[in-house]
């Protein structure tokens, strides 16, 4: 891997980071991802940016689109898979090294999968802040 600030990691290398982040999940979470597509895109679409009312496409690192498991009822079947998109270019812009990119990909993958399990942003930020304080 290269060192220093990366702006153009090969897509295949970035996708491998996403795959490793998924593989690193505990088995009880991985086993419940059977109807979820996880993809990589360079940037969010203009529609995604406007729907989320963001000022910049660089703000969005990942996006969960679907029905969280906590909102599903017995009538939830024969539906298209939920979709998690990991945005490569915003992550690369945020990070200064390969190691930072790898850590950020893992964090974003876990964050978006948590949305799939019904955990909202407020709870996730609280959990992440507690972890940061413990790690310091």
JOWOZI-V978427 format. One record per helix or strand of 3 or more residues. SS is the DSSP state (H for helix, E for strand). FROM is the first residue (numbers start at 0). TO is the last residue. If there is no record, write none. Layout:
BEGIN
ss=(SS:SS)
from=(FROM:FROM)
to=(TO:TO)
END
This chain:
BEGIN
ss=(H:H:E:H:H:E:H:E:H:H:H)
from=(10:26:35:45:56:61:68:81:87:97:120)
to=(22:29:40:50:58:64:70:86:93:115:134)
END
